[in-house]
Amino acid sequence: MTCGKCPRPIHHWTALKLEYLDLYLQAYATAAKSAMKRAYLDAFSSCGRCVLRKSGVEIDGSALRALRAVPAFTEYHFIEIDADVADHLRANVGDNASVQIYRGDCNEVIRTRVLQRGGLSKRAASLAFLDPTGLQVHWSTVEALSRHRIDPARGRKMELLILYPYDMAAKRLMAVKGRDRTSAELRLDAFFGGREWADELRQSQLKDETDGERRVRFVDYYVRKLQGLGYKYVLAHGPLYNRHRPLYHLIFASDDEVGERIMRSVMDSGKARWIEGEMGYQPVQRPLL
Ligand SMILES: C[S@@+](CC[C@H](N)C(=O)[O-])C[C@H]1O[C@@H](n2cnc3c(N)ncnc32)[C@H](O)[C@@H]1O
């Protein structure tokens, strides 16, 4: 089967993001093994396989990495908007009764299917990975995920690992002028869940903040919003860079002390490994803000 999009071509900085996910997934699977139900939600699954542009080496994407966690999650929910890519994902996953693959926009699918009866168990210890290419994740979706889980004994929420695309998307849309300004603002409204972002931007402009200061402001803003949903621990890591410039942050939200400890050690470990066959692979650079 070929559609020209699979395996997904990636650069080494994307491979690095997958490493963070991988390290956390494995530690999470171990820590959550006593839970009867364990769920993994991948809202931007792609086809499960990637190819490193530089070397042509194929590596697993997020969905297949999650499937390799030991012990396995008891349920997997994979969402992909592109029909061809979703077909490849089905082929790559094969027969697996614990996997549900949904095709469509993740905001819609999460609301109408994943969080409904027959979807993701409310009692499962659960982790959602939101890995968009831009501002696709609506704030209302994040809110809905945060409210889903019921664990009366422990009051835990679904853990979230979110690619926060400040530099690669939000910042650019904030700079749009002229005829496209209104549609840019509407997209930012959906992403941030209202117009408050515009006040943040105004304050930043009034104070004549540098690029770096504005980045910190908008990362802090999203972190505060997640805390406002009741997450006790919210960690922001980044920005992660391509060869030349910052692209995104990884933001983790949990109300579980163990989850927080694991993710902090993953983020602080500097365990950016060499990617097999990818000469010149560089670990993440932290910015001087
Ligand atoms: C950055 S890639 C995800 C990569 C994947 N997590 C991995 O590690 O292999 C984004 C994927 O999300 C899909 N996508 C884009 N917008 C989407 C949406 N609104 N809902 C669901 N999937 C979407 C794209 O077709 C693409 O395959």
The ligand as an SDF file (V2000), in Angstrom:
LIG
                    3D

 27 29  0  0  0  0  0  0  0  0999 V2000
    2.6130   15.5760   13.7050 C   0  0  0  0  0  0  0  0  0  0  0  0
    1.7340   14.2840   12.9140 S   0  0  0  0  0  0  0  0  0  0  0  0
    1.5640   13.1150   14.2150 C   0  0  0  0  0  0  0  0  0  0  0  0
    2.7230   12.2090   14.3260 C   0  0  0  0  0  0  0  0  0  0  0  0
    2.5180   11.0500   15.2440 C   0  0  0  0  0  0  0  0  0  0  0  0
    2.0850   11.4720   16.5660 N   0  0  0  0  0  0  0  0  0  0  0  0
    3.7820   10.2580   15.3510 C   0  0  0  0  0  0  0  0  0  0  0  0
    4.5270   10.4910   16.2780 O   0  0  0  0  0  0  0  0  0  0  0  0
    4.0230    9.3990   14.5040 O   0  0  0  0  0  0  0  0  0  0  0  0
    0.1140   14.9060   12.8410 C   0  0  0  0  0  0  0  0  0  0  0  0
   -0.8980   13.9240   12.2850 C   0  0  0  0  0  0  0  0  0  0  0  0
   -2.1860   14.3720   12.6880 O   0  0  0  0  0  0  0  0  0  0  0  0
   -3.0780   14.3490   11.5960 C   0  0  0  0  0  0  0  0  0  0  0  0
   -4.0410   15.4370   11.8490 N   0  0  0  0  0  0  0  0  0  0  0  0
   -3.9500   16.7400   11.4960 C   0  0  0  0  0  0  0  0  0  0  0  0
   -5.0020   17.4200   11.9640 N   0  0  0  0  0  0  0  0  0  0  0  0
   -5.7610   16.5440   12.6580 C   0  0  0  0  0  0  0  0  0  0  0  0
   -6.9640   16.6510   13.3900 C   0  0  0  0  0  0  0  0  0  0  0  0
   -7.6030   17.8310   13.5090 N   0  0  0  0  0  0  0  0  0  0  0  0
   -7.4610   15.5470   13.9970 N   0  0  0  0  0  0  0  0  0  0  0  0
   -6.8110   14.3550   13.8940 C   0  0  0  0  0  0  0  0  0  0  0  0
   -5.6710   14.1890   13.1910 N   0  0  0  0  0  0  0  0  0  0  0  0
   -5.1510   15.2680   12.5860 C   0  0  0  0  0  0  0  0  0  0  0  0
   -2.2190   14.5390   10.3580 C   0  0  0  0  0  0  0  0  0  0  0  0
   -2.8340   13.9310    9.2300 O   0  0  0  0  0  0  0  0  0  0  0  0
   -0.9230   13.8400   10.7770 C   0  0  0  0  0  0  0  0  0  0  0  0
   -0.9270   12.4870   10.3930 O   0  0  0  0  0  0  0  0  0  0  0  0
  1  2  1  0
  2  3  1  0
  2 10  1  0
  3  4  1  0
  4  5  1  0
  5  6  1  0
  5  7  1  0
  7  8  2  0
  7  9  1  0
 10 11  1  0
 11 12  1  0
 11 26  1  0
 12 13  1  0
 13 14  1  0
 13 24  1  0
 14 15  1  0
 14 23  1  0
 15 16  2  0
 16 17  1  0
 17 18  1  0
 17 23  2  0
 18 19  1  0
 18 20  2  0
 20 21  1  0
 21 22  2  0
 22 23  1  0
 24 25  1  0
 24 26  1  0
 26 27  1  0
M  CHG  2   2   1   9  -1
M  END
$$$$
